[in-house]
Protein backbone atom coordinates (compact mmCIF):
# COMPACT_ATOMS: atom_id res chain seq x y z
CA UNK A 1 0.00 0.00 0.00
CA UNK A 2 1.43 3.38 -0.99
CA UNK A 3 1.69 6.31 1.41
CA UNK A 4 -1.12 8.04 -0.48
CA UNK A 5 -3.28 4.91 -0.05
CA UNK A 6 -2.49 4.81 3.68
CA UNK A 7 -3.42 8.50 4.03
CA UNK A 8 -6.66 7.98 2.10
CA UNK A 9 -7.59 4.96 4.26
CA UNK A 10 -6.77 6.86 7.47
CA UNK A 11 -8.90 9.84 6.46
CA UNK A 12 -11.78 7.54 5.41
CA UNK A 13 -11.86 6.01 8.91
CA UNK A 14 -12.56 9.35 10.61
CA UNK A 15 -16.08 10.41 11.62
CA UNK A 16 -17.61 12.66 8.94
CA UNK A 17 -16.99 16.09 10.52
CA UNK A 18 -13.41 15.24 11.50
CA UNK A 19 -12.81 13.66 8.09
CA UNK A 20 -13.87 16.91 6.35
CA UNK A 21 -11.54 18.94 8.57
CA UNK A 22 -8.65 16.52 8.08
CA UNK A 23 -9.20 16.48 4.30
CA UNK A 24 -9.24 20.30 4.29
CA UNK A 25 -5.96 20.37 6.25
CA UNK A 26 -4.44 17.74 3.96
CA UNK A 27 -5.42 19.86 0.94
CA UNK A 28 -3.98 22.98 2.58
CA UNK A 29 -0.70 21.21 3.25
CA UNK A 30 -0.47 20.02 -0.35
CA UNK A 31 -1.08 23.63 -1.47
CA UNK A 32 1.61 24.96 0.85
CA UNK A 33 4.10 22.19 0.07
CA UNK A 34 3.11 20.82 -3.36
CA UNK A 35 6.29 18.83 -3.97
CA UNK A 36 6.91 17.74 -0.40
CA UNK A 37 7.75 14.30 0.83
CA UNK A 38 4.65 12.66 2.33
CA UNK A 39 4.79 10.50 5.43
CA UNK A 40 2.26 8.26 7.14
CA UNK A 41 2.99 6.96 10.62
CA UNK A 42 0.49 4.40 11.86
CA UNK A 43 1.27 5.07 15.53
CA UNK A 44 2.81 1.64 16.15
CA UNK A 45 6.33 0.81 17.27
CA UNK A 46 8.50 -1.90 15.71
CA UNK A 47 6.70 -4.59 17.76
CA UNK A 48 3.27 -3.48 16.54
CA UNK A 49 2.26 -1.89 19.84
CA UNK A 50 0.20 1.30 19.51
CA UNK A 51 2.21 4.15 21.06
CA UNK A 52 0.62 7.24 19.46
CA UNK A 53 -2.17 8.39 17.19
CA UNK A 54 -1.55 7.85 13.49
CA UNK A 55 -0.37 10.97 11.70
CA UNK A 56 0.30 12.38 8.26
CA UNK A 57 3.58 14.20 7.74
CA UNK A 58 4.70 16.73 5.15
CA UNK A 59 8.21 17.81 4.18
CA UNK A 60 11.59 16.65 5.37
CA UNK A 61 14.14 17.62 7.99
CA UNK A 62 16.82 16.01 10.11
CA UNK A 63 16.04 16.23 13.83
CA UNK A 64 18.52 15.83 16.66
CA UNK A 65 22.16 16.72 17.11
CA UNK A 66 24.47 13.81 17.85
CA UNK A 67 25.02 10.52 16.04
CA UNK A 68 22.51 8.50 18.04
CA UNK A 69 19.83 11.16 18.19
CA UNK A 70 19.74 12.25 14.54
CA UNK A 71 16.77 11.08 12.50
CA UNK A 72 14.86 11.97 9.37
CA UNK A 73 11.38 13.30 10.03
CA UNK A 74 8.67 15.54 8.63
CA UNK A 75 8.30 19.29 9.19
CA UNK A 76 4.52 19.54 9.62
CA UNK A 77 2.14 16.80 10.73
CA UNK A 78 -1.58 16.41 11.26
CA UNK A 79 -3.35 13.88 13.40
CA UNK A 80 -6.91 13.11 14.46
CA UNK A 81 -7.40 12.13 18.08
CA UNK A 82 -10.30 11.54 20.45
CA UNK A 83 -10.64 15.21 21.40
CA UNK A 84 -10.00 16.84 18.03
CA UNK A 85 -7.13 17.48 15.66
CA UNK A 86 -3.47 18.24 16.23
CA UNK A 87 -1.15 20.10 13.89
CA UNK A 88 2.52 19.49 14.66
CA UNK A 89 5.12 22.09 13.70
CA UNK A 90 8.31 20.17 14.36
CA UNK A 91 11.88 21.37 14.59
CA UNK A 92 11.29 24.87 15.96
CA UNK A 93 14.22 26.02 18.07
CA UNK A 94 12.09 28.35 20.24
CA UNK A 95 9.41 26.25 21.94
CA UNK A 96 7.46 29.38 22.95
CA UNK A 97 7.27 30.80 19.42
CA UNK A 98 3.93 29.34 18.32
CA UNK A 99 2.03 30.30 21.47
CA UNK A 100 3.65 33.74 21.68
CA UNK A 101 3.19 34.59 18.02
CA UNK A 102 -0.16 33.00 17.17
CA UNK A 103 -1.86 32.06 20.43
CA UNK A 104 -4.15 35.05 20.96
CA UNK A 105 -5.24 35.33 17.32
CA UNK A 106 -5.72 31.62 16.61
CA UNK A 107 -9.02 31.05 18.38
CA UNK A 108 -10.03 28.12 20.54
CA UNK A 109 -6.83 26.10 20.44
CA UNK A 110 -4.24 24.81 22.88
CA UNK A 111 -0.66 25.40 21.85
CA UNK A 112 2.36 23.60 23.28
CA UNK A 113 5.94 23.93 22.09
CA UNK A 114 5.25 22.28 18.73
CA UNK A 115 1.58 21.27 18.76
CA UNK A 116 -1.57 23.22 17.94
CA UNK A 117 -4.62 21.30 19.13
CA UNK A 118 -8.23 22.20 18.46
CA UNK A 119 -11.60 20.49 18.41
CA UNK A 120 -12.53 21.44 14.84
CA UNK A 121 -11.46 23.88 12.13
CA UNK A 122 -14.48 26.10 12.78
CA UNK A 123 -13.00 26.96 16.21
CA UNK A 124 -9.77 28.43 14.81
CA UNK A 125 -8.92 31.24 12.42
CA UNK A 126 -7.74 29.34 9.34
CA UNK A 127 -5.65 32.29 8.10
CA UNK A 128 -3.76 32.41 11.40
CA UNK A 129 -3.30 28.62 11.41
CA UNK A 130 -1.99 28.82 7.84
CA UNK A 131 0.45 31.58 8.89
CA UNK A 132 1.72 29.43 11.76
CA UNK A 133 2.22 26.48 9.42
CA UNK A 134 4.01 28.66 6.82
CA UNK A 135 6.21 30.05 9.57
CA UNK A 136 7.11 26.52 10.68
CA UNK A 137 7.92 25.48 7.12
CA UNK A 138 10.19 28.51 6.65
CA UNK A 139 11.98 27.96 9.96
CA UNK A 140 12.66 24.28 9.31
CA UNK A 141 13.52 24.32 5.60
CA UNK A 142 17.16 23.81 4.81
HUPEJO-V679065 format. One record per residue. N is the residue number from 1. RES is the residue in three letters. SS is DSSP state (alpha for helix, beta for strand, coil for the rest). PHI is phi in whole degrees, 0 to 359 (* if undefined). Layout:
((N | RES | SS | PHI) (N | RES | SS | PHI))
//
This chain:
((1 | UNK | coil | *) (2 | UNK | coil | 286) (3 | UNK | alpha | 299) (4 | UNK | alpha | 299) (5 | UNK | alpha | 296) (6 | UNK | alpha | 297) (7 | UNK | alpha | 297) (8 | UNK | alpha | 300) (9 | UNK | alpha | 295) (10 | UNK | alpha | 298) (11 | UNK | alpha | 296) (12 | UNK | alpha | 296) (13 | UNK | coil | 282) (14 | UNK | coil | 282) (15 | UNK | coil | 302) (16 | UNK | alpha | 310) (17 | UNK | alpha | 296) (18 | UNK | alpha | 291) (19 | UNK | alpha | 299) (20 | UNK | alpha | 300) (21 | UNK | alpha | 296) (22 | UNK | alpha | 294) (23 | UNK | alpha | 295) (24 | UNK | alpha | 296) (25 | UNK | alpha | 295) (26 | UNK | alpha | 300) (27 | UNK | alpha | 299) (28 | UNK | alpha | 300) (29 | UNK | alpha | 297) (30 | UNK | alpha | 291) (31 | UNK | alpha | 291) (32 | UNK | alpha | 288) (33 | UNK | coil | 226) (34 | UNK | coil | 300) (35 | UNK | coil | 252) (36 | UNK | coil | 285) (37 | UNK | coil | 285) (38 | UNK | beta | 262) (39 | UNK | beta | 232) (40 | UNK | beta | 222) (41 | UNK | beta | 249) (42 | UNK | coil | 279) (43 | UNK | coil | 85) (44 | UNK | beta | 251) (45 | UNK | coil | 276) (46 | UNK | coil | 295) (47 | UNK | coil | 267) (48 | UNK | coil | 92) (49 | UNK | coil | 282) (50 | UNK | beta | 287) (51 | UNK | coil | 238) (52 | UNK | coil | 200) (53 | UNK | coil | 288) (54 | UNK | coil | 300) (55 | UNK | beta | 209) (56 | UNK | beta | 256) (57 | UNK | beta | 243) (58 | UNK | beta | 225) (59 | UNK | coil | 91) (60 | UNK | coil | 207) (61 | UNK | beta | 203) (62 | UNK | beta | 256) (63 | UNK | beta | 260) (64 | UNK | coil | 93) (65 | UNK | coil | 249) (66 | UNK | coil | 278) (67 | UNK | coil | 307) (68 | UNK | coil | 285) (69 | UNK | coil | 257) (70 | UNK | coil | 280) (71 | UNK | beta | 205) (72 | UNK | beta | 284) (73 | UNK | beta | 202) (74 | UNK | coil | 276) (75 | UNK | coil | 270) (76 | UNK | beta | 235) (77 | UNK | beta | 226) (78 | UNK | beta | 229) (79 | UNK | beta | 209) (80 | UNK | beta | 271) (81 | UNK | beta | 218) (82 | UNK | coil | 296) (83 | UNK | coil | 254) (84 | UNK | beta | 152) (85 | UNK | beta | 227) (86 | UNK | beta | 242) (87 | UNK | beta | 246) (88 | UNK | beta | 257) (89 | UNK | beta | 247) (90 | UNK | coil | 268) (91 | UNK | coil | 91) (92 | UNK | coil | 291) (93 | UNK | coil | 284) (94 | UNK | coil | 261) (95 | UNK | coil | 288) (96 | UNK | coil | 259) (97 | UNK | alpha | 302) (98 | UNK | alpha | 300) (99 | UNK | alpha | 296) (100 | UNK | alpha | 293) (101 | UNK | alpha | 274) (102 | UNK | alpha | 240) (103 | UNK | alpha | 307) (104 | UNK | alpha | 291) (105 | UNK | alpha | 271) (106 | UNK | alpha | 288) (107 | UNK | beta | 111) (108 | UNK | coil | 277) (109 | UNK | coil | 216) (110 | UNK | beta | 257) (111 | UNK | beta | 235) (112 | UNK | coil | 255) (113 | UNK | coil | 305) (114 | UNK | coil | 224) (115 | UNK | beta | 238) (116 | UNK | beta | 247) (117 | UNK | beta | 243) (118 | UNK | beta | 211) (119 | UNK | coil | 287) (120 | UNK | coil | 206) (121 | UNK | alpha | 299) (122 | UNK | alpha | 292) (123 | UNK | alpha | 267) (124 | UNK | beta | 235) (125 | UNK | coil | 277) (126 | UNK | alpha | 297) (127 | UNK | alpha | 294) (128 | UNK | alpha | 291) (129 | UNK | alpha | 300) (130 | UNK | alpha | 299) (131 | UNK | alpha | 297) (132 | UNK | alpha | 296) (133 | UNK | alpha | 295) (134 | UNK | alpha | 303) (135 | UNK | alpha | 302) (136 | UNK | alpha | 298) (137 | UNK | alpha | 298) (138 | UNK | alpha | 297) (139 | UNK | alpha | 289) (140 | UNK | alpha | 249) (141 | UNK | coil | 276) (142 | UNK | coil | 283))
//
